[in-house]
Amino acid sequence: MQRCCHWTFFLLWALMTLPSSPARAQPLQDDNYSIDLHRGPVMGSTRIIGLGGAYSAVAEGTEGIPFNPASVVNRAYFSRDKLDWSYVFDFLLPNGSGEGFDFDNNGRSSSKGAWPELVLGAHLQYGIWGIGVYGAFSLLKFESGGKSYTANLVNVHLSTGLAFWDHQLLVAVGFHGGSFALSLEGDTNDLFRTGATALEAGVLYRPRALPLRLGAALTLPFANDTDLQCNQGCPQDVYLPQRATLPWEVRVGAAYYFGGRPFNPWPDFRGVSSGRSSSLLAGAGSAPATRSGSSAPSSAPASLATSGPTSTPATPASTPASTPTSRATSRPFDADTDYGGGRYVMVSAEVVIVGTSASDAVGPDGFLDQLQEPVGQMVVISPRLGVESEVWRRRLRLRAGTYYEPSRYEGVSGRLHGTASMLLRLFDFSLWGRRSLSFAPGVDLAARYFNVSVFLSFWH
């Protein structure tokens, strides 16, 4: 058994460190080329990194919008209000530069190093409707002709959607916009800018009776000409692209949940006369609450019932109606006792198919090093797998995953990534309500790639 494990570890390590043989790139001769705005490695929150990017079927929170636009409608188990909102703020710095670090998997080390990334976003939910925006902003400094310049790479997702069939089918549409701009260091005005905008759509099926989710997302291809041409102050001996391009992309995923609480709860909005008394803390098989004149009782335990309105069957005048006292109304909320989570295991799998780019496309590294390095000339497939578990109730969640990153450059081998992250609750405090501060580090390791993320988050 130990020998088998040793051989498995050796095989995985060999795949991750497989050498590449890039095609020989020629220097750029003119500005007649497009810049490809697609990013290869998984970038996002430490949860997404820990799950190996297999997130289109999980589709929770603002950070899920780039993986499935239907995330803007998906209600997390702790969402209890008809009007709800969430946000994301993160800073990612891939660790490595120079010799041995290859961010875009083009088979060579970039002379400029990695692209740090700032992530900002928020989404708003009201009843069955949701809208959200997610932006990833990368920048890198370089010098030319004795001047310092900043190259900015921006990816923005804007999505809106609706929930159907009692929040079991979620559908969303939106836009994916990308731009590439240059400016003098310290100057907020762009000298040069080009961008592209593509339509995207997502769907999430979350049956209430099953601990299963199925997700799919589609991004259409798009290319656009430069919208701000550089006239003065341009970098010397630097050819700027005429166009920007985004490839088409398809994501298909599934997530399965083993645990005590329901994976796909029926939202029971507090203070909303919906005629339902099913609780987010009740079991997945809970029957809907009774309406006036019905005699079927709710199956939610009284100790876990919400404080929303419920209907009770008529009783004879001589018999007083019994009104169960909910935990929420009998005493203040206690985070440890009333916590709706617990030990669980969630498995998520996904396949990402990335299409071709324009025939004259060059990656950001190619622009920085001024190399005619074609990218995206073939369709590539990236399988992904992730596991998440709450191993210590309301204290520690662990995640581990893997994904195959195919190279979009001719003659360069793909690479296998190993990922991991955790969420450790540190302490509770009060700030606009009860909060729980958590420590959330993550790591993504592959051949010629190493990314460590450290983040402070909230526990839900």
N, C-alpha and C positions, 0 to 999 in steps of 0.2 A: 504493500500500500504506500509506504514511504517512497519507494522507488518510482511508483507511478506519479506521485505528487511532484517529485523532483523533475521528472521528464516533462510534466505539464508546465511547470514554472520555466524550465529551460526553453520550451517551445514558444511560450508567450514572450519571453524576453528576446528570443531570436527574431520574432516577427516585429517587435517594437523597435529593434535596432537594425533592421534590414537596410543595407546601404542603397542609395539611389544613384541612378545614372542619368542626370539631366541632359537634355539635348543642348548643344552648344548655342548660346544666345549671342546675337549680333548687336552691336550698338545701334541705337535709334538714329535714323537718317533724316527724319522730318517729323512734323506734328500730325501726320495723317494716320492716326491710330485712336482706338477707344480704350478707356480705362475701365476695367472690370471691378465692380463694387462688392462682389460676393466675398464673404469671409469663410475660411475653411474650418478652423478649430471651433469647438463649442465655446461660446462666450455667453455669459449670463450670470445669474445668481449662483451662490455656492451650492444651493439645492440642485439646480439644473446641471451644474458641472458634476456634482456627485453622482447624479443619475445618468451620466454619460450622454446628456442631451436628449434622452428618450422622454420627451415631455409633451408631445402633441396630444396624448390621451389623458395625461394628468391635468394639464391646462388650468392651473390655478394661479391667481394673482396677476398683477400687472406684468411681472417678468415672463409670463407665459404668452403674451401677445405675439412676439415674433415666431413662436413655435406653433401656435394655433390661435387665430383671431377670436375664436369662440371663448377664449379665456375671459373676455370682458363680461360675459353673461354668466359664467359658471360661479355658482354660490358655494363658498367654502363652508365646511360644517359649522364654523363658529359665526357665520353671518346670520344675524337674527333680526335686523331691521329692514324695512321695506326700502329705505334709502341708505345705501352703504357705499363706502369708498375705500380705496387702498392706494398705496404708492410704492415706488421702488427707488432706491438711491444706492449706487454701488460704484466702486472704482476698482478696475482690474488692471494689473500690471504684469504681463507675461515676463517671467524671469529669464533673462538671457539676451545676449547680443554678441555680435561678432562671430568668431569661429565656433561652429558647432550648434548654432541656434538658427532654426529655419521656421519662421512663423507660418508662412503660406504653403509650406511643403512643396516648394519649387525645386528642391534638390540642392540648394546652395544657401550659404549664410548671407543674410543681408548686411551690407556695409553700414546701414543706419540703425540696425537693431529692431526691437519690438515696438509695437504700437500700443501705448497705454490707452485705456478706454474708460470713459465716464458714462455711466448709465443713469438716466432719469426717466421717470414715467409715473403715470397715475391713471386710475380708471374709476368710473362712477357707475353705480348700479341703482336702478329704481324699479322695483317689482320685477317684471319679466324683461326689462330693457337694460342694456349696458353700453357704455362708450369708454374708450380709453386711448391713450397715446403712450408710446414707448420710444425713447431716443437713445442711441449709442453714439458717442462722440469720441473719435480717436484723433490724436495729433502727434506729429513728429517734427522735430526741428532739424534743419540742415543748412549748410552754408554754400554760397555760390557768389563768386565775384567780390569777395570781401564783405558780403551782407548775409545776415541771418534771416532765414525764412521759416515759416510754419506751414506744414501741410496738414490739412484737416479733412478727415474722412467721416461722414455723417450718414447714419442709417436711421430712419424714422418710420415707425409703423403707427397708423391711425385706423382704429377699428370700431365698429358698432354692430350690435346684434340683438336678437330676441330669443327668448326661451319659449318653447312650445311643449304641449303635452305634459303639463305640470312639471316643467323644468327637467324633463327627461331627454328632450332633443333641443340642442342649442345650435343656432346658425348665426354666422357673422360675416360681414364683408368689410373691406377696407383698402387702404393704400400702403404700399411699401415704397418709400422714397429714399434715394441715396444721392449724395453729392460729394464732390471732391473740390477743394478750394485751396488757394495759396494766398498768403499774406506776409507782409514783413513782420518780423518778430516784434511783439508789443503793439501792433497796429490792428484795430478791430475791422478795418476796411479791407475787403478782399481785392486782390489784384487780378485773380483769375478764379472762375468757378464753372463747373459743369456738373450736370446731374441727370437723373432719370427717375421716373415714377412708374410703378407697376401696380396693377390690381391684384388683390389677394382675397381669399375666402377660406373659411374654416367651419367645420361641423364637429360637434361632440355629442355622442349618444351615451347617456348615463342612466340606465334603467334602475328604477327605485328598488326593484325586487332582487337585483343581482349586484354583487360587489365587483362590477366590471364597468370599464369605460372603453369606448372606441372613438378614436379621433382621426381626423384627416384635414389636411390643409393644402391649398394650391396657391402658388404665386405665378403670375403670368410674366413673360419676358418683356423687356422694354429697353429702348435705346433713345438717347436724346442728344442733340447738338449742344455745343457750349453756349451758355447764356450770359457769360461775362468774359470777354476776351481781354487778355493782358496787353496793354499798349505801352505803358511806361513802368519802370521799376521791376521788370521781369528778371528772373534769374538768368545770368549769362550762361550760354552754352547748354541750355535746358530746353528740350522740346516738350511742349505742353500738349495734352491730348485734345482732340477736336470733339470727342463725344464721350459719354458715359453709358455703360450698359449693365443690365441686370439679367441673369439667366432665369429661366423658369425653374420652378421647384415644386416637388410633390412630397408630402409627408403622410405616412399612414402608421398608426400606432394603436396599441392596446395596453391597458393597465388592469391588474387584478389585485384585489385587496383581501388579506386574511386578517381579521381582527374583530373586536367586539362592537364598535360603533358602526353605523351604516356608512358605506362609502359614498352613496348618492342620496343624501337625505332630502326629504321634501321640505322646502323652505316654509317656515311658519313665522311670518313676519309679526313682530310684536306690535300690538295696538292696531292691527288691521283686521277688519271684520270679513275674514275670508271664509268663515264657516268651517274651518279646519282646526283641529287641535293636535295634529301630529307634531311632535317635537323633534328638533334636530338631535336631541339626545335619545330619542326613542329608537326602537329597532327598525331595521329596514322593512320588515313585513308588517308594520303597523297599519291598521285599517284607518281610512279617513274618518274624521270626526263626524258625528251625526248632525243632521240638520233638523230644523224644527219639525216635530211630529215623528221623527225616527226613533226607534228603540234600540239601535245598535250602539253599544258603548265603545268608547275609544280604548284601544289596546295599550296606550302609553301608560306606564306606571305613574301613579299619583306623585311619587317622590321626585319624578323627573319631568313632570308636566310643566308647560310654560304658563305664563300668566295671561295669555290671550283669552278671548271669549270662547266659551263652549256652549253647546246646547244640551239640555237635559230633558228627558221625557217627562210629560206631565205626571204629577203624583196626586193621589187623593188628598182632600183637604185635611183629613185626620192624620196624615203621615207627612211629617216635615221633610222637605227635600234636603238630601245630603249634598253638601258642597265640599269636594275634596280640597284640602289646603295644599297648595303647591309649595315646593321648597323655595321658589323665588320670592313668594309673598310672605312666608312665615319667618324668614330671617335674612340678613344680608348675604349677598353672594360670597361664597368661600371658594377661592381658586382651586385648592387642593381637593376639596370634597365634591364640588360641582363640575370639575373638569370633565369635558365630554369625550376626551380621547382615551388613550391607554395603549397597552402593548399591541403592536400590529406588525405585519409585514406586507409591503406593497411591491409588486413586480411590474415593471414597465418596459415594453419593447417597442421599437420603432424602426422603420425603414425610410430613409431620405433619398430621393432621386433628384439630382441636380442636372439641369439641361445645359445646352451649349450657349456660349456667348457669341458676340460678333466675331467674324473671321479675323479681324485686326485687333482683337482685345489683348491688352497687356495688364498685368496685375500692378498693385501699388508698389511692390518691391521693384518691378521692372521700371516703373517711372522714376523712382528714387535713384536707381543705379543706371538709368538711361539705357536700358537693354530691350531689344526687340525680342521679348520672351512670351510667345503666344500662350494664352490660358483659355481654358474652357472650350476646347475644340472637340470634346467628346462627352457623352452622357456618363455620369458616374453614380454609384450607389453606395450609401453609407448605412449599414446596419448598426443599431444601437441597443443597449440593454442596461437597465439599472434596477437596483434593489434598495428599498428604504425600510427601516425598522425603528420603532420606538422601544429600545431595549431597557430603558429605565423610565417608568411612568412619570410623566411631567418633569423630566430632568434631562434625558439624553436620547437623541435620534442619530442614527448612523446611516450613511448612504455609501454605496459602492457601485461602480458601473464600468462599462467599456464601450468603445465605439471605434469603428474602422473609418479612418479619414482617407478616402481615395485622393490621389493627386490629380489636379486638373491641368497638369503640365505634362507635355509629351516626354516619354522616356523616364519618368520619375515614378518610383514605387509608392504605393499607399503605405500608411502606417497605422498600427494598432495603439489606441490610447487606453490607459488605465486611470480611472478617476475615483476619488473618494472625498467625502465631506462629512461634517457633523454639525449638530445643533445642540449646544449645551446651555441650559437655562441657568443663569447666574443668580438673579434675585428679582423679587417683585417690588414695584413702586407705584406711586400714584402720580399721573400726569395726564390731565384731561381724561380721567378714568384709570382703571387698573391696568397696569402694563407689566410685562415680564421681559427683562433684558436678557439677551442670549448671545453667546459667542459662536460664530459660524465660520470656521475655516474650511478651505477646500483645496484640492490639488488635482492637476491634470498632467500626466507624464506620458511621453511618447518619444520616439527617436527624434533627436534634434529639437525637442520641445519640452518645456517645463514651465508650468503656470501654477503659482501659489496665490490663493486669494484669502484674505482675512477680513472678516466683516462682523460688525455688531448688528444684531437683528432683534426682532420681537418674537416671543414664543406664543403660539396660538394653540 
